[in-house]
Amino acid sequence: MKRLKQTAIFTGILIIIGSLFLGFKIGKKYYTAYQIKEELTNTILDKKIIPNDYQEAKNLKNGQILSKKLFKLLEIPPIWNRVSENGSLLSKYKHLDKINFYLVVYKSDSSLINGIIAEPKKKGEFPVIIFNRGGNKEIGKVAKAKTLYSLLEFTKLVEEGYVLIASCYRENDEFGGEDINDVLYLTETVKEIEKADSNRIGMLGWSRGGMMSYLALQKSDLITTAVIGNGPTDLFSLIIDRPEMETNVCAKLIPDYKRNKEKELKKRSVIYWADELNKNSSVLILCATNDKRVNPEQAKKVAKKLTDINYDFELKEFETDHKFSGKKDELNELLIHWFKDKL
C-alpha cells in the first residue's frame, strides 16, 4: 500500500511538471505571436484594405493591381531582426541589398488580395516565379509577414535575375478552394510589372503551397515549370497521418466539408488527377525523408503516378526535415539550376 501511494504521488508530480512545461510552451508560443503582431503595428504590413478600396477597384479586371508600394525591410522590425544583426544584414542575406520589395493589392474575384513582389534593383526584364507559401488561416498583417519571411528564403533567385511574386491568399481561406484563383490571377498581375517577362512564368510552392502549385498546373497552361517542396499529394493520407489537420484545417476551412468530404479532398489531391496537369510543363518534386508534417511517401506516390503517364518530372530526396534545415544552400543551388534550365 505504501509503495502504491508513493507511485501515485510520483505519477502526480510528473503530470503536474508535464502540464506546467506544456503550458509554458503554449504560453510562450502565444506570447511570441502577440509580440510579432504588436511589432507589425504601424508598418506597411499593417495597412488594411478598406471599403473605399473596393470602390476604387470596381472596374479592375482579375489580377490587375490597385496599389503598389515600395518598402524597406528595416521598416518592419520582426522581419529585419531575423535577417540582420547590429543594424547590418547577416552574411547569408547580404544579397537583399540588391532587391526591391513591394506590397501590392490586386483583384481576385470579388476580393482584394495582398501580394509581395521581390525584384532585382538592376535594369532589365526578368522571368517570373510565382511563390506559393505554406500555412493556413493567417490573416491581416500576420499573413503578409509570413508571406514575406517565407519569400526571403528564396530571394537568391532574385539575385540570379528573376522576379518573385507571392499571394498572401484571401482571408476567407478555403485551403485550395476558390482561393486558388488568388494564385492563378498573378499570371495577369505580372503583366503590370515593368521588369517582369510575363511570357516566362515558373512556380515554386512549399507545403500547402505545393498543393496550390499542383492545382495551378491543373487549371492553367501558363506555368512553364514548377518546383514543389514537401507538398501534400493525397489529403486522405495526410489526415490519417495527422488527424489534427482534419479537425483544425480541413473541417474548418473547406466549405461543406462534412457533407462533401470525399469530393473536396479529392479536388485537392493531385494523386487523383495527375493526368490533368499541363502536359507542356515540368515539375521538380523535393522530398524531405525526415518530414514529420507531410509523409515522404506522398512524394513517392505522385512520382509513380507521373512516371506511369510519362510526365516530365524529377524527384529528389534529401535527408532533412519539412523546412529543409541544414540544406538551404544546396536547395538554393538546385532551384537556380532548375529554373535556368527549364524557364
VMD Tcl script that draws the C-alpha trace (Angstrom):
set ca {
  {0.00 0.00 0.00}
  {2.86 2.37 0.90}
  {4.59 1.70 -2.42}
  {1.32 2.24 -4.31}
  {0.86 5.57 -2.55}
  {4.43 6.61 -3.39}
  {3.89 5.64 -7.03}
  {0.67 7.66 -7.16}
  {2.39 10.70 -5.66}
  {5.33 10.37 -8.07}
  {2.97 9.99 -11.04}
  {1.01 13.05 -9.88}
  {4.19 15.10 -9.65}
  {5.19 14.04 -13.20}
  {1.76 15.02 -14.51}
  {2.00 18.43 -12.81}
  {5.52 19.03 -14.17}
  {4.42 17.92 -17.65}
  {1.37 20.18 -17.54}
  {3.46 23.14 -16.42}
  {6.01 22.52 -19.17}
  {3.32 22.19 -21.84}
  {1.56 25.27 -20.52}
  {4.82 27.20 -20.62}
  {5.46 26.16 -24.23}
  {1.95 27.09 -25.35}
  {2.08 30.35 -23.41}
  {5.43 31.24 -24.90}
  {4.14 30.47 -28.40}
  {1.11 32.74 -28.00}
  {3.15 35.46 -26.34}
  {5.65 35.39 -29.20}
  {2.80 35.60 -31.72}
  {1.35 38.55 -29.78}
  {4.76 40.27 -29.75}
  {5.11 39.87 -33.50}
  {1.63 41.30 -34.08}
  {2.48 44.31 -31.92}
  {5.78 44.87 -33.72}
  {3.98 44.85 -37.08}
  {1.69 47.69 -35.97}
  {2.19 50.91 -37.95}
  {4.38 49.19 -40.53}
  {3.42 48.90 -44.21}
  {2.17 45.38 -43.48}
  {-0.39 46.87 -41.09}
  {-2.18 48.70 -43.91}
  {-5.76 47.45 -44.11}
  {-7.96 47.11 -47.18}
  {-10.92 49.42 -46.61}
  {-14.36 49.77 -48.28}
  {-13.15 52.72 -50.33}
  {-10.51 50.45 -51.89}
  {-13.27 48.21 -53.21}
  {-14.99 51.24 -54.69}
  {-11.79 52.22 -56.49}
  {-11.27 48.64 -57.70}
  {-14.78 48.03 -59.06}
  {-13.66 48.41 -62.69}
  {-10.47 46.38 -62.33}
  {-10.13 43.01 -64.02}
  {-8.89 39.96 -62.15}
  {-5.19 40.24 -61.47}
  {-5.00 43.98 -62.03}
  {-3.16 46.00 -59.41}
  {-4.98 48.55 -57.28}
  {-1.90 49.78 -55.41}
  {1.83 49.11 -55.31}
  {4.13 50.46 -52.61}
  {7.89 50.13 -52.27}
  {9.13 49.28 -48.78}
  {12.38 48.52 -46.96}
  {12.89 45.52 -44.73}
  {14.36 47.64 -41.95}
  {10.96 49.34 -41.66}
  {9.47 46.03 -40.43}
  {11.17 45.12 -37.12}
  {10.14 41.42 -36.84}
  {11.44 40.76 -40.36}
  {14.52 42.96 -40.10}
  {15.57 41.38 -36.81}
  {15.56 37.94 -38.44}
  {17.87 38.92 -41.29}
  {20.20 41.37 -39.56}
  {22.48 41.84 -36.58}
  {23.64 45.12 -35.09}
  {21.90 47.04 -37.86}
  {23.53 45.16 -40.76}
  {22.33 42.27 -42.88}
  {23.64 38.85 -41.90}
  {26.12 37.44 -44.41}
  {23.61 34.96 -45.87}
  {21.22 37.85 -46.51}
  {23.66 40.38 -48.00}
  {22.07 39.87 -51.40}
  {18.89 41.56 -50.12}
  {20.61 44.91 -50.71}
  {20.21 44.21 -54.44}
  {16.44 43.70 -54.25}
  {13.42 45.99 -54.22}
  {10.35 44.87 -52.29}
  {6.78 45.95 -52.97}
  {3.45 45.38 -51.29}
  {0.66 45.18 -53.87}
  {-3.10 44.94 -53.68}
  {-4.73 43.20 -56.64}
  {-8.16 41.95 -57.59}
  {-9.21 38.30 -57.36}
  {-12.89 37.55 -57.99}
  {-14.82 39.78 -55.56}
  {-11.83 40.15 -53.22}
  {-8.84 42.43 -52.96}
  {-5.71 40.45 -52.16}
  {-2.34 41.46 -50.76}
  {0.78 40.28 -52.51}
  {4.54 40.68 -52.18}
  {6.95 41.37 -55.06}
  {10.73 40.98 -54.92}
  {12.58 42.16 -58.00}
  {16.20 42.99 -58.91}
  {17.22 46.62 -58.50}
  {19.20 46.38 -61.73}
  {17.55 47.27 -65.03}
  {16.17 44.59 -67.30}
  {13.28 42.26 -67.98}
  {13.34 39.04 -65.98}
  {11.47 35.71 -65.89}
  {8.82 35.40 -63.19}
  {8.48 32.84 -60.41}
  {5.17 32.75 -58.55}
  {5.84 31.67 -54.97}
  {3.14 29.83 -53.01}
  {3.86 29.77 -49.28}
  {2.76 27.16 -46.80}
  {0.45 27.62 -43.84}
  {-3.22 28.43 -43.43}
  {-5.68 30.67 -41.63}
  {-3.28 33.62 -41.22}
  {-4.98 36.95 -41.76}
  {-4.09 40.64 -41.99}
  {-0.59 41.79 -41.15}
  {0.44 38.34 -39.89}
  {-0.38 36.76 -43.26}
  {1.68 39.42 -45.03}
  {4.59 38.97 -42.63}
  {4.54 35.19 -43.04}
  {4.44 35.51 -46.83}
  {7.33 37.97 -46.83}
  {9.50 35.93 -44.49}
  {8.83 32.73 -46.45}
  {9.68 34.55 -49.67}
  {13.00 35.78 -48.25}
  {14.27 32.21 -48.05}
  {14.23 32.03 -51.85}
  {15.50 35.50 -52.79}
  {18.79 34.09 -54.09}
  {16.67 33.56 -57.19}
  {16.09 37.31 -57.43}
  {19.83 37.93 -57.23}
  {20.19 35.50 -60.16}
  {17.76 37.52 -62.26}
  {14.15 36.54 -61.52}
  {11.10 38.43 -60.31}
  {9.40 36.69 -57.39}
  {5.76 37.37 -56.63}
  {3.64 35.81 -53.90}
  {0.00 35.99 -52.91}
  {-0.86 36.35 -49.23}
  {-4.11 34.49 -50.07}
  {-7.60 35.75 -49.31}
  {-8.68 35.92 -45.69}
  {-11.58 33.56 -46.40}
  {-9.07 30.71 -46.70}
  {-10.54 27.58 -48.32}
  {-7.27 25.62 -48.29}
  {-7.18 25.09 -52.03}
  {-10.76 26.01 -52.90}
  {-11.71 29.27 -54.59}
  {-8.54 30.80 -53.13}
  {-6.54 29.06 -55.89}
  {-7.69 31.99 -58.05}
  {-5.52 34.28 -55.92}
  {-2.55 32.37 -57.36}
  {-3.83 31.94 -60.90}
  {-4.61 35.64 -61.37}
  {-0.99 36.52 -60.62}
  {-0.28 35.48 -64.22}
  {-2.23 38.64 -65.11}
  {-0.71 40.74 -62.33}
  {2.81 40.24 -63.68}
  {1.80 41.92 -66.94}
  {1.73 45.19 -64.97}
  {5.23 44.73 -63.54}
  {7.71 46.56 -65.75}
  {10.65 44.25 -65.05}
  {8.66 41.02 -65.41}
  {8.69 38.91 -68.57}
  {5.08 37.69 -68.45}
  {5.78 35.13 -71.18}
  {8.15 33.20 -68.90}
  {6.39 32.16 -65.70}
  {7.53 29.46 -63.31}
  {6.18 28.45 -59.91}
  {7.61 27.46 -56.55}
  {5.41 26.02 -53.81}
  {6.20 24.76 -50.33}
  {3.99 22.53 -48.15}
  {0.40 23.83 -48.59}
  {1.90 25.96 -51.37}
  {2.88 22.73 -53.12}
  {-0.76 21.68 -53.18}
  {-1.62 25.11 -54.61}
  {1.05 24.61 -57.29}
  {-0.36 21.26 -58.40}
  {-3.79 22.90 -58.61}
  {-2.34 25.74 -60.69}
  {-0.79 23.25 -63.13}
  {-4.18 21.56 -63.42}
  {-6.06 24.77 -64.15}
  {-3.57 26.84 -66.18}
  {-1.31 26.32 -69.18}
  {0.74 29.45 -68.42}
  {3.16 27.85 -65.95}
  {6.25 26.65 -67.79}
  {7.72 24.72 -64.88}
  {7.17 24.26 -61.15}
  {9.21 23.21 -58.12}
  {7.23 21.65 -55.29}
  {8.75 21.15 -51.85}
  {7.12 18.77 -49.37}
  {3.68 19.35 -50.84}
  {0.79 17.06 -49.89}
  {-0.44 14.97 -52.82}
  {-3.10 12.87 -51.04}
  {-5.14 14.60 -48.34}
  {-6.79 11.35 -47.30}
  {-3.39 10.04 -46.23}
  {-2.47 13.39 -44.72}
  {-5.38 13.43 -42.28}
  {-4.68 9.81 -41.30}
  {-1.05 10.67 -40.52}
  {-2.02 13.93 -38.81}
  {-5.63 13.89 -37.54}
  {-5.27 17.49 -36.34}
  {-5.07 18.55 -39.98}
  {-8.63 17.38 -40.41}
  {-10.06 18.90 -37.23}
  {-8.07 22.17 -37.30}
  {-7.73 22.82 -41.04}
  {-9.88 20.79 -43.43}
  {-13.07 20.74 -41.36}
  {-12.76 24.43 -40.51}
  {-11.65 25.87 -43.85}
  {-13.03 23.69 -46.64}
  {-16.64 24.67 -47.49}
  {-19.26 21.92 -46.94}
  {-16.52 19.61 -45.70}
  {-18.74 17.39 -43.56}
  {-21.23 16.83 -46.37}
  {-18.74 16.59 -49.27}
  {-15.59 15.31 -47.57}
  {-14.55 12.76 -50.24}
  {-15.21 15.13 -53.14}
  {-13.39 18.07 -51.56}
  {-10.33 16.05 -50.50}
  {-10.01 14.55 -53.99}
  {-10.21 18.03 -55.53}
  {-7.09 18.97 -53.54}
  {-5.18 15.71 -54.04}
  {-3.14 15.55 -57.26}
  {-2.77 11.79 -56.92}
  {-6.34 11.52 -58.28}
  {-5.91 13.79 -61.29}
  {-2.23 13.80 -62.20}
  {-3.17 13.19 -65.83}
  {-4.86 16.63 -65.87}
  {-1.62 18.55 -65.21}
  {-0.46 20.81 -68.01}
  {1.35 18.46 -70.39}
  {3.69 21.20 -71.61}
  {5.02 21.95 -68.13}
  {7.53 20.14 -65.93}
  {7.86 19.52 -62.20}
  {10.71 19.12 -59.75}
  {9.48 17.36 -56.60}
  {11.56 17.87 -53.46}
  {11.07 15.38 -50.67}
  {12.47 15.51 -47.12}
  {12.94 11.97 -45.82}
  {12.57 13.11 -42.18}
  {9.46 15.22 -42.78}
  {7.02 14.92 -39.85}
  {4.36 17.16 -41.40}
  {3.94 15.63 -44.84}
  {4.80 11.95 -45.09}
  {7.64 11.43 -47.62}
  {5.57 8.61 -49.15}
  {3.28 11.30 -50.60}
  {6.02 12.47 -52.95}
  {6.88 8.91 -53.94}
  {3.24 8.08 -54.69}
  {2.77 11.01 -57.05}
  {6.17 10.29 -58.65}
  {4.95 6.80 -59.53}
  {1.76 8.24 -60.98}
  {3.72 10.77 -63.07}
  {6.02 8.01 -64.28}
  {3.02 5.97 -65.41}
  {1.75 8.84 -67.55}
  {5.24 9.75 -68.84}
  {5.15 13.26 -67.34}
  {8.27 15.44 -67.40}
  {9.38 15.44 -63.77}
  {12.21 14.70 -61.36}
  {12.05 13.56 -57.74}
  {14.91 14.49 -55.43}
  {15.10 13.27 -51.85}
  {17.03 14.94 -49.03}
  {17.79 13.68 -45.55}
  {16.28 16.61 -43.68}
  {13.02 17.89 -42.18}
  {9.98 19.74 -43.53}
  {11.85 23.06 -43.56}
  {14.95 21.58 -45.23}
  {17.04 22.51 -42.19}
  {20.75 22.33 -42.93}
  {20.09 22.05 -46.66}
  {19.23 25.65 -47.58}
  {22.40 26.36 -49.59}
  {22.05 23.11 -51.50}
  {18.37 23.86 -52.05}
  {19.04 27.32 -53.46}
  {21.67 26.00 -55.86}
  {19.25 23.34 -57.06}
  {16.48 25.89 -57.63}
  {18.80 28.22 -59.55}
  {19.91 25.42 -61.87}
  {16.39 24.06 -62.37}
  {14.84 27.39 -63.35}
  {17.85 28.27 -65.51}
  {17.35 25.04 -67.48}
  {13.57 24.93 -67.56}
  {12.28 28.53 -67.58}
}
mol new
graphics top color blue
foreach p $ca { graphics top sphere $p radius 0.5 }
foreach p [lrange $ca 0 end-1] q [lrange $ca 1 end] { graphics top cylinder $p $q radius 0.2 }
display resetview
